[in-house]
Amino acid sequence: MKKYTHAWLAFMAIKRLEQAAIPQEHRANAQSLVKWFKDYRDFVISGSWYPDQVFKDMATSHIIKYRPDEKSKNVSFRKMPGTLRCYQLGLKSPLYQKPFTIEAGNLADRCEAFAQSIVDSFKMLRTEDKGNPISPSNNHIATRFFILSHYIADCHMPLHCDARSFSMDGNIHAFIESEWDKQVRASYELDTDNERFFYDPQGYPLKKKMTALMAAVEQEIVERPFKYEWGTGCKNTWDYMSGVSQYSYLMAYRMIPAEYDNTNLSKETFRGLDCWKEFDTYSKDIFSDAVESIARVWLHVWARYRQWAKM
Ligand SMILES: [Zn+2]
């Protein structure tokens, strides 16, 4: 995904935490996290773009690449929260519960490591005296939240979880991502001099004439029920992101049938697929799921810190 798409998803996750119906027992945590974020919104773009611009760990940490493999003993698919659209669709996939191999990538490890490091940084901040040079700053921690959102969002891009390469020749991967970025840029007021969004009075990206897709996602992320839990069998960020990557892989095969790879999927062929004809439908599911996951992982991180702070 591209720069403004990543930043927009992070903003939408804050909006979901503020405006969706959060279950009573998690509401105080969600409210305090949103309040804390409000001071750091200018870091959203640089933070959520840091992995691509500075870390450049795309070949390993932005992906988990799956391939169907009859000979593999790897067949277990995780149970996820029922609110995730990729999960609902994946349960109906012909590849669901079929063996697979993971050929590359450590995206789930990266997300787990970031989640842990944010909790640790908060603990250091609270422990050290103000001004102590080893103490991390709130600015730094907020930036790490937005960096984490980048990896979570990438996991929801189906082609990041598919071992078939669509990044050469027709480069459908880049094509889809630039179509998305165009929609973000068309729907919000951008302060291009300062590389950020203009904000509305609530501190969210200021809307202009919204595309149908962007408007649908804005609505979905507020209306979709909020489940705090990871899903049966997932105990932490690593488990959860591993599960997301499995259903993202199934989504990739739903979008682009098994007979295609970079050698035979030109833009012309792609335009004939259902995936292109229903681009907005797939995109809405992918974006809304990404926002759901970012909000869920962030809230768990924050809750762990708050739990510790109470002790
Ligand atoms: Zn990336």
Residues whose N, C-alpha, C, O or C-beta is under 5 A from the ligand:
A	BS01	ZN	H62 D154
